[in-house]
C-alpha cells in the first residue's frame, strides 16, 4: 500500500478534510534525499505540521530552522533547554505547576529522542512525501481517534495507553512518543501549539508509527462502514 492510498483511506474512513502529515527524522546525511530545499526562515515544529495539513506545504529543516528549541529537543535535534529541564519555564512563565521541581519532573518524564540523534526533519502531507515517514500525524474529532484505536486493537487486542501532559503535544506526544515506543499516541494538544501555530481547541491529535499504518488502513478500509452503520443504528 503506497502513501497516496493510505492518505485516501484515512480521509475517507475518518472524515478528515485536511491533509494528513508525515514526519521523517533523519539520523545521518546519507538518509537525506537530494533536492530537499532548506527553509527560508525558522518555524516552530508545530507550525510545520499545521501548515502541511492546512496548506499542503513541505518543510526540510535542520536544527537552526526550528524556532522552538523545546520542540526541537523533543525530537532529538538539540539538548533540552535548561529552562525546561529545570522546570523554570513551566513554573515561572507558564504557571503550569505548583513548584519548579514539579516542572522539572514534567520535563524529565517526557519521552524524548536522545540529543543529536536527529540531524534534520522532513514534514509534508503524507500523500506528497518523497519517502516513507517515521510517524504519521492526524488531527480530528474524538471519533477519529476512537476508530484508529479500534483498528489497532482489531489486530493486537489488549488496551491502549496514552502518554501526554498537555505540554509539547505535536513534538513529544505525537512524534517522539510513537517513534520511541512503536505505539499510537493520542494527545489533547498544548497551549504552545494553540498560541504559536493556531491549533484549534476542539481537535484531538494522534501520532502513528509508520510501521502500523498498513494494518490500520487495511482494517479501516474493510470495517469502518460497518462500524459506523452499527453505531448510527
Backbone bond lengths (Angstrom), bond angles and torsions (degrees), N, CA, C in turn:
res aa  C-N    CA-C-N  psi(-1)  N-CA   C-N-CA  omega(-1)  CA-C   N-CA-C  phi
1 X - - - 1.463 - - 1.523 108.98 -
2 X 1.321 117.77 125.97 1.456 119.75 -177.98 1.534 111.43 -90.70
3 X 1.322 115.76 175.38 1.461 120.51 -174.55 1.515 112.32 -64.92
4 X 1.316 117.32 -37.37 1.456 120.63 178.36 1.522 111.15 -62.26
5 X 1.323 116.46 -42.74 1.462 120.65 178.43 1.523 110.90 -64.71
6 X 1.314 116.74 -43.01 1.462 120.23 179.68 1.519 111.06 -60.51
7 X 1.323 116.45 -47.47 1.464 120.29 -179.32 1.526 110.47 -60.98
8 X 1.323 117.23 -41.36 1.453 120.43 -179.90 1.515 112.86 -64.37
9 X 1.319 116.56 -41.33 1.463 120.33 178.91 1.522 110.79 -65.28
10 X 1.319 117.33 -44.66 1.459 120.31 -179.43 1.521 111.20 -63.11
11 X 1.311 117.16 -42.69 1.472 119.68 179.79 1.521 111.39 -64.82
12 X 1.327 116.64 -44.06 1.463 120.35 -177.48 1.528 112.11 -68.94
13 X 1.315 117.01 -42.63 1.469 120.49 -173.71 1.525 112.85 -81.41
14 X 1.323 117.25 -25.27 1.464 121.08 -175.09 1.524 113.14 -109.27
15 X 1.318 117.28 -2.11 1.463 120.04 178.31 1.504 113.51 68.53
16 X 1.315 117.50 33.77 1.468 121.58 -178.78 1.523 109.14 -90.50
17 X 1.338 116.48 125.42 1.457 120.65 -179.15 1.509 113.67 -92.24
18 X 1.323 117.19 -29.51 1.462 121.03 -178.85 1.529 110.34 -87.02
19 X 1.323 114.77 175.44 1.460 119.75 175.80 1.527 110.57 -67.12
20 X 1.301 115.14 156.54 1.455 122.84 170.22 1.520 106.75 -100.32
21 X 1.314 117.81 136.49 1.464 121.23 -174.91 1.519 111.89 -96.13
22 X 1.324 115.37 139.87 1.450 121.73 171.35 1.517 109.60 -113.18
23 X 1.326 116.34 147.20 1.466 121.96 -178.47 1.519 109.78 -130.36
24 X 1.315 116.52 127.60 1.461 122.64 172.93 1.511 108.80 -114.51
25 X 1.330 116.54 129.65 1.461 122.34 177.18 1.525 107.43 -107.56
26 X 1.318 116.37 111.12 1.468 120.59 -177.03 1.519 110.68 -83.39
27 X 1.330 115.47 132.48 1.459 121.94 -177.86 1.522 112.66 -95.17
28 X 1.321 118.25 -24.09 1.461 121.91 -179.94 1.523 109.10 -154.03
29 X 1.315 116.11 168.03 1.461 121.57 -175.82 1.530 111.94 -64.43
30 X 1.326 117.00 -31.66 1.456 120.81 -177.12 1.528 111.88 -64.88
31 X 1.304 117.55 -24.06 1.462 120.90 -179.63 1.525 112.97 -78.24
32 X 1.317 117.66 -18.00 1.468 121.09 -171.96 1.528 110.24 -82.60
33 X 1.334 117.99 118.85 1.469 120.27 179.23 1.528 110.91 -67.10
34 X 1.300 115.82 150.02 1.459 119.85 175.08 1.527 109.23 -69.84
35 X 1.306 115.02 147.88 1.457 119.51 176.00 1.514 115.03 97.18
36 X 1.327 118.26 -4.71 1.460 119.45 175.61 1.526 108.55 -79.01
37 X 1.313 116.02 113.37 1.463 120.99 -175.08 1.521 110.85 -80.27
38 X 1.347 117.52 137.83 1.467 119.94 177.08 1.526 111.08 -68.29
39 X 1.294 115.96 156.56 1.460 121.65 -179.50 1.519 111.09 -72.74
40 X 1.331 116.48 151.20 1.457 121.33 -179.75 1.515 112.09 -79.11
41 X 1.340 117.34 -32.79 1.461 120.44 179.26 1.529 108.99 -148.04
42 X 1.316 117.46 154.41 1.470 120.19 -178.29 1.529 112.23 -64.04
43 X 1.314 115.16 148.93 1.459 122.66 175.74 1.523 109.17 -138.35
44 X 1.319 115.85 156.02 1.454 119.91 169.15 1.527 108.80 -66.62
45 X 1.322 116.69 145.02 1.465 120.14 176.66 1.522 110.93 -57.84
46 X 1.326 117.31 -40.93 1.464 119.62 179.59 1.527 111.26 -63.75
47 X 1.341 117.19 -32.39 1.467 120.00 176.33 1.523 111.06 -66.91
48 X 1.330 116.80 -38.29 1.466 119.57 176.35 1.522 110.36 -58.92
49 X 1.325 116.86 -44.37 1.458 120.96 -179.91 1.527 110.53 -63.08
50 X 1.327 116.83 -48.89 1.465 120.43 -176.80 1.524 111.71 -65.38
51 X 1.323 117.53 -37.91 1.462 120.58 179.24 1.530 111.60 -71.13
52 X 1.316 116.97 -33.11 1.465 119.91 174.06 1.521 110.04 -63.81
53 X 1.325 116.48 -40.16 1.459 120.66 -179.13 1.524 112.13 -72.28
54 X 1.313 116.73 -46.96 1.465 120.53 -171.09 1.520 113.82 -85.74
55 X 1.328 116.66 -33.13 1.465 119.89 -173.88 1.527 113.40 -119.88
56 X 1.317 117.34 -0.24 1.455 120.41 177.67 1.512 114.21 71.16
57 X 1.326 118.37 23.09 1.458 121.99 -177.36 1.523 111.17 -86.10
58 X 1.335 115.49 156.01 1.454 122.51 177.79 1.523 109.56 -120.20
59 X 1.337 116.36 147.90 1.461 120.93 -175.34 1.522 110.81 -138.78
60 X 1.327 115.80 124.50 1.457 122.11 169.94 1.521 106.70 -109.34
61 X 1.319 116.65 119.36 1.465 119.69 -170.85 1.520 112.13 -137.27
62 X 1.320 115.10 128.86 1.459 120.62 167.73 1.535 108.01 -88.89
63 X 1.322 115.82 179.79 1.461 119.64 -172.48 1.525 112.89 -57.18
64 X 1.339 117.37 -39.19 1.457 119.28 -176.75 1.523 113.35 -73.12
65 X 1.330 117.60 -7.77 1.465 121.06 176.08 1.523 112.45 -96.10
66 X 1.327 116.32 1.01 1.459 121.16 176.13 1.525 108.84 -96.10
67 X 1.334 116.03 111.50 1.461 120.43 -176.05 1.522 112.49 -71.80
68 X 1.324 117.30 -28.31 1.461 121.28 179.81 1.527 109.01 -98.87
69 X 1.306 116.97 110.07 1.462 120.70 -176.93 1.529 112.04 -73.20
70 X 1.321 116.33 -27.25 1.458 118.53 174.42 1.514 111.19 -65.27
71 X 1.332 116.06 -45.15 1.457 120.22 177.14 1.514 111.94 -63.28
72 X 1.336 116.27 -42.11 1.464 120.89 179.87 1.523 110.97 -63.11
73 X 1.321 116.78 -36.53 1.467 119.48 179.36 1.521 111.11 -70.86
74 X 1.322 117.05 -31.58 1.452 120.08 179.90 1.509 113.22 -63.22
75 X 1.343 116.48 -31.70 1.471 120.01 -177.73 1.527 111.83 -105.67
76 X 1.346 116.39 18.66 1.456 120.85 167.28 1.506 117.35 88.91
77 X 1.327 118.00 10.70 1.461 120.04 -179.91 1.523 112.70 -82.07
78 X 1.327 116.88 -29.46 1.462 121.77 -173.31 1.528 110.76 -143.11
79 X 1.310 114.30 164.69 1.457 120.99 169.19 1.521 108.72 -67.39
80 X 1.305 117.50 143.88 1.458 120.78 177.45 1.528 109.73 -59.51
81 X 1.344 118.90 126.44 1.464 121.00 179.90 1.522 111.97 -56.42
82 X 1.321 115.91 145.23 1.459 121.40 -176.03 1.519 112.34 -60.29
83 X 1.333 117.11 -37.29 1.468 118.54 -177.37 1.530 112.07 -68.99
84 X 1.342 117.31 -23.03 1.462 120.53 173.93 1.521 110.26 -83.87
85 X 1.322 117.35 -49.01 1.468 121.33 -178.02 1.528 112.05 -59.12
86 X 1.322 116.40 -35.78 1.470 120.76 -178.37 1.519 113.27 -80.41
87 X 1.353 116.99 -13.32 1.459 121.03 -176.61 1.505 113.83 88.19
88 X 1.339 117.45 -3.68 1.467 121.26 -176.42 1.527 112.17 -60.64
89 X 1.320 117.37 -44.58 1.459 120.69 -177.84 1.528 110.91 -61.77
90 X 1.317 116.97 -47.59 1.456 120.58 -177.02 1.528 112.26 -68.81
91 X 1.345 116.36 -29.50 1.466 120.08 -177.70 1.522 111.91 -88.93
92 X 1.324 117.67 -55.85 1.463 121.42 -172.31 1.522 114.20 -76.70
93 X 1.333 116.97 -39.96 1.466 120.14 -173.69 1.523 113.21 -99.43
94 X 1.320 116.75 -48.09 1.461 119.90 -173.71 1.532 113.34 -91.47
95 X 1.341 116.38 -16.54 1.468 121.35 178.05 1.527 112.14 55.04
96 X 1.323 115.89 45.65 1.455 122.30 -178.54 1.530 112.59 -100.97
97 X 1.333 116.91 5.81 1.464 119.09 -178.22 1.520 109.79 -154.95
98 X 1.301 115.30 159.08 1.465 120.80 -174.56 1.520 111.98 -76.18
99 X 1.328 117.65 -31.87 1.456 121.63 179.09 1.522 109.55 -138.57
100 X 1.330 115.82 163.44 1.459 119.95 176.77 1.523 110.89 -64.31
101 X 1.330 116.43 -32.99 1.464 120.22 -179.66 1.529 111.02 -66.04
102 X 1.311 116.30 -36.76 1.465 119.23 176.14 1.517 109.81 -66.18
103 X 1.333 116.51 -39.65 1.462 120.33 176.16 1.518 111.91 -59.92
104 X 1.318 116.60 -39.88 1.458 121.33 177.84 1.524 110.65 -65.49
105 X 1.329 116.79 -36.94 1.461 121.00 177.57 1.527 111.31 -65.69
106 X 1.333 116.27 -39.67 1.468 120.39 177.25 1.532 109.68 -59.16
107 X 1.327 115.81 -47.46 1.463 120.25 -179.25 1.526 111.84 -65.01
108 X 1.326 116.51 -41.73 1.466 120.64 -176.57 1.523 112.40 -66.12
109 X 1.330 116.79 -26.40 1.459 120.44 -177.31 1.522 113.89 -92.60
110 X 1.319 116.95 1.73 1.461 119.58 176.09 1.526 110.14 -75.17
111 X 1.331 118.14 133.54 1.462 119.65 173.97 1.528 109.70 -71.57
112 X 1.324 117.41 111.48 1.463 122.40 -177.34 1.525 109.77 -124.16
113 X 1.326 115.93 144.60 1.457 119.64 171.93 1.522 109.02 -70.84
114 X 1.310 117.38 152.15 1.453 121.18 179.60 1.532 110.44 -61.41
115 X 1.337 117.43 139.75 1.462 120.49 179.29 1.526 111.81 -57.05
116 X 1.329 116.03 130.26 1.458 120.64 -179.87 1.508 114.86 84.93
117 X 1.340 117.46 -4.38 1.467 119.34 179.60 1.522 111.77 -73.96
118 X 1.318 116.83 -19.13 1.462 123.06 174.11 1.520 108.49 -114.02
119 X 1.337 117.73 132.52 1.463 119.53 178.78 1.532 112.00 -105.94
120 X 1.330 117.23 -16.66 1.460 120.58 178.43 1.520 108.51 -166.03
121 X 1.333 115.35 158.59 1.458 121.36 178.76 1.526 110.13 -123.34
122 X 1.317 114.90 153.27 1.460 121.99 176.54 1.520 107.10 -133.30
123 X 1.322 116.22 116.77 1.462 123.13 -179.33 1.518 108.03 -119.23
124 X 1.322 117.31 131.17 1.464 121.00 -178.98 1.521 109.59 -160.94
125 X 1.338 117.52 161.78 1.463 119.06 170.39 1.521 109.51 -56.29
126 X 1.312 117.18 137.78 1.459 121.40 -173.74 1.523 112.16 -53.98
127 X 1.331 116.83 -42.71 1.466 119.26 -174.97 1.522 113.63 -80.09
128 X 1.345 116.89 0.26 1.459 120.57 177.17 1.525 112.83 -113.37
129 X 1.329 117.26 0.48 1.460 119.94 -176.72 1.525 111.00 -68.32
130 X 1.322 115.88 145.29 1.463 120.70 -178.61 1.526 111.86 -93.70
131 X 1.324 116.51 0.42 1.471 121.99 173.31 1.512 107.68 -156.38
132 X 1.304 116.93 163.62 1.457 119.83 -178.70 1.522 110.94 -66.92
133 X 1.325 117.23 139.38 1.468 120.34 178.40 1.520 111.56 -79.57
134 X 1.321 115.24 172.24 1.461 121.22 170.48 1.524 110.71 -91.59
135 X 1.337 115.26 -34.22 1.463 121.69 -176.54 1.525 108.84 -138.31
136 X 1.311 115.89 143.58 1.465 122.56 174.84 1.523 108.05 -114.53
137 X 1.334 116.46 134.27 1.462 121.38 -176.89 1.523 109.80 -120.45
138 X 1.330 115.52 131.61 1.452 122.54 178.24 1.516 110.09 -124.54
139 X 1.316 116.22 154.47 1.459 122.16 172.48 1.515 108.55 -132.01
140 X 1.322 115.91 138.87 1.452 119.63 179.62 1.513 110.61 -177.78
141 X 1.325 115.18 -156.47 1.457 119.99 -177.29 1.536 110.70 -91.99
142 X 1.334 117.46 175.59 1.468 119.06 -179.30 1.524 113.79 -58.95
143 X 1.346 118.25 -32.27 1.464 119.81 178.76 1.525 111.06 -62.45
144 X 1.329 116.93 -37.83 1.463 120.64 176.41 1.527 110.50 -56.86
145 X 1.332 115.56 -49.74 1.463 119.80 -179.31 1.525 110.75 -64.28
146 X 1.322 116.61 -39.30 1.467 120.41 179.84 1.520 111.51 -62.41
147 X 1.317 117.30 -43.02 1.460 120.44 -179.53 1.535 111.47 -65.31
148 X 1.328 117.20 -38.26 1.464 119.35 177.74 1.528 110.60 -64.33
149 X 1.329 115.97 -44.96 1.467 119.75 178.08 1.529 110.19 -60.77
150 X 1.333 116.85 -42.69 1.464 120.14 179.54 1.531 111.62 -63.39
151 X 1.324 116.34 -36.40 1.464 120.08 178.51 1.525 110.94 -66.38
152 X 1.329 117.25 -38.14 1.466 120.82 176.86 1.529 110.30 -67.11
153 X 1.334 116.42 -45.66 1.466 120.08 -178.97 1.533 111.52 -65.27
154 X 1.326 117.42 -29.47 1.463 121.94 178.42 1.527 110.62 -56.36
155 X 1.329 116.41 -38.02 1.465 122.10 -178.90 1.528 113.01 -91.17
156 X 1.338 116.68 -34.84 1.457 119.98 -167.87 1.523 114.14 -110.80
157 X 1.326 117.64 -20.64 1.450 119.81 -175.24 1.518 111.71 70.07
158 X 1.330 116.40 -160.41 1.455 120.97 179.01 1.510 112.94 70.66
159 X 1.311 115.37 -150.90 1.458 122.15 178.18 1.519 108.82 -138.99
160 X 1.313 116.14 154.88 1.459 120.86 -179.71 1.523 110.33 -91.98
161 X 1.322 116.12 145.04 1.462 122.75 173.62 1.521 108.02 -125.73
162 X 1.331 116.73 138.61 1.452 120.99 -176.79 1.522 110.75 -118.29
163 X 1.329 115.37 150.26 1.451 122.21 -176.53 1.522 108.86 -121.91
164 X 1.326 117.07 112.53 1.461 120.41 -178.87 1.520 109.69 -156.87
165 X 1.335 116.10 159.93 1.456 121.35 176.90 1.526 111.05 -136.56
166 X 1.337 117.33 6.90 1.459 119.75 -174.68 1.512 112.41 71.68
167 X 1.322 116.22 15.09 1.470 123.91 -179.41 1.524 107.69 -136.71
168 X 1.330 116.54 139.41 1.466 122.67 -179.78 1.536 111.36 53.06
169 X 1.314 114.93 60.65 1.455 121.68 -173.62 1.521 113.88 -71.07
170 X 1.330 117.63 -54.19 1.462 119.81 -173.01 1.520 112.32 -77.56
171 X 1.313 117.09 -34.81 1.465 120.03 -178.58 1.523 112.32 -79.01
172 X 1.326 117.23 -52.18 1.463 120.82 -176.53 1.531 111.69 -87.19
173 X 1.341 116.69 -55.13 1.467 119.92 -175.37 1.529 112.49 -64.12
174 X 1.341 116.09 -49.42 1.464 120.13 -169.78 1.519 113.81 -92.93
175 X 1.337 117.81 -12.90 1.464 120.09 -179.16 1.525 111.87 -118.96
176 X 1.328 117.18 -61.67 1.467 119.78 -175.65 1.531 112.26 -63.15
177 X 1.324 116.89 -44.98 1.464 119.39 -176.98 1.530 112.44 -62.96
178 X 1.345 120.27 -51.37 1.472 118.80 176.32 1.529 112.89 -61.06
179 X 1.323 116.32 -37.46 1.470 120.48 -179.02 1.528 110.87 -63.22
180 X 1.314 116.38 -46.03 1.463 120.64 -175.14 1.527 112.83 -77.54
181 X 1.324 116.66 -36.89 1.461 120.40 -172.31 1.527 113.72 -97.17
182 X 1.340 116.65 -16.39 1.450 119.24 -177.55 1.514 113.55 69.41
183 X 1.330 116.63 24.37 1.459 122.10 -177.53 1.524 110.84 -129.63
184 X 1.329 115.82 150.49 1.467 120.45 173.13 1.523 108.90 -62.24
185 X 1.336 116.32 138.10 1.457 119.78 174.11 1.521 109.33 -126.41
186 X 1.321 115.31 140.44 1.465 122.35 179.34 1.523 108.70 -112.93
187 X 1.323 116.24 133.45 1.457 122.38 -177.34 1.522 109.60 -130.47
188 X 1.335 115.37 152.30 1.460 121.14 179.86 1.525 112.31 -100.60
189 X 1.325 116.10 17.72 1.453 120.09 179.91 1.515 111.70 83.59
190 X 1.318 115.95 -178.98 1.462 120.86 177.47 1.524 108.95 -147.49
191 X 1.325 115.78 158.99 1.461 120.57 -177.49 1.523 111.39 -65.70
192 X 1.339 117.24 -32.26 1.458 120.24 179.52 1.517 111.90 -64.49
193 X 1.333 116.95 -43.18 1.462 120.54 178.26 1.526 111.10 -66.79
194 X 1.324 116.43 -35.44 1.462 119.81 177.71 1.529 110.81 -67.33
195 X 1.320 116.64 -44.76 1.471 121.42 -178.31 1.529 112.24 -69.71
196 X 1.306 116.98 -46.65 1.465 121.04 -171.02 1.521 114.42 -90.33
197 X 1.326 117.27 -24.69 1.461 119.56 -171.12 1.518 114.35 -129.11
198 X 1.326 116.96 -1.71 1.456 119.55 176.13 1.509 115.16 80.28
199 X 1.333 117.57 23.90 1.459 120.03 175.30 1.524 109.04 -60.27
200 X 1.324 117.07 129.51 1.461 121.02 -176.53 1.519 111.34 -77.25
201 X 1.335 114.59 154.17 1.457 120.49 -175.37 1.523 113.22 -71.12
202 X 1.334 117.69 -22.42 1.462 120.45 -169.92 1.520 113.81 -107.56
203 X 1.342 117.66 23.12 1.462 119.15 179.96 1.528 111.45 -112.97
204 X 1.305 114.22 150.97 1.456 123.17 171.94 1.530 107.00 -102.06
205 X 1.324 116.19 139.56 1.469 122.10 178.50 1.527 108.42 -106.20
206 X 1.325 116.04 132.34 1.464 120.77 179.99 1.525 109.38 -127.42
207 X 1.319 116.66 130.28 1.457 122.62 174.74 1.520 109.89 -111.56
208 X 1.337 116.21 131.29 1.465 121.57 -176.13 1.528 109.59 -123.89
209 X 1.327 119.34 125.93 1.469 119.66 171.74 1.528 109.05 -62.13
210 X 1.315 116.74 137.01 1.462 118.57 -176.09 1.523 112.48 -60.11
211 X 1.313 116.79 -28.84 1.464 120.05 -179.55 1.528 112.69 -60.38
212 X 1.333 118.05 -22.11 1.458 121.31 -179.56 1.524 112.88 -94.25
213 X 1.320 117.35 -7.21 1.458 120.57 -169.22 1.522 113.61 -63.42
214 X 1.322 118.43 -44.31 1.461 118.74 -175.56 1.522 111.33 -64.81
215 X 1.327 117.30 -42.27 1.461 119.66 177.76 1.523 111.33 -63.44
216 X 1.329 117.12 -44.30 1.468 120.89 179.71 1.527 110.32 -60.49
217 X 1.317 116.68 -47.06 1.466 120.41 -178.28 1.520 111.55 -65.51
218 X 1.317 117.55 -38.22 1.464 121.00 178.90 1.519 110.74 -63.17
219 X 1.331 116.92 -45.13 1.463 120.80 179.44 1.526 110.60 -64.51
220 X 1.329 117.33 -46.23 1.458 120.04 -179.19 1.525 111.52 -61.81
221 X 1.326 116.44 -44.83 1.463 120.18 -178.91 1.530 111.02 -59.54
222 X 1.307 116.54 -37.90 1.459 121.25 -175.60 1.526 112.86 -81.34
223 X 1.333 117.08 -31.99 1.467 119.38 -166.70 1.525 116.09 -120.25
224 X 1.324 119.69 -13.35 1.469 117.10 -170.49 1.525 112.54 -63.70
225 X 1.337 118.52 -35.78 1.460 119.72 -179.27 1.530 111.00 -65.29
226 X 1.327 116.44 -40.17 1.465 120.21 177.13 1.519 111.75 -66.44
227 X 1.331 116.29 -41.62 1.470 119.88 177.73 1.525 110.19 -60.97
228 X 1.327 116.78 -45.09 1.461 120.29 -178.65 1.528 110.95 -65.96
229 X 1.354 116.60 -39.72 1.455 120.17 179.68 1.525 110.96 -62.39
230 X 1.331 116.41 -43.53 1.454 120.20 177.47 1.530 110.87 -62.33
231 X 1.344 115.71 -45.60 1.458 120.69 -176.06 1.528 111.46 -63.35
232 X 1.323 116.73 -40.06 1.465 120.34 -176.63 1.515 112.50 -82.08
233 X 1.342 116.78 -9.21 1.456 119.96 177.27 1.511 112.83 78.66
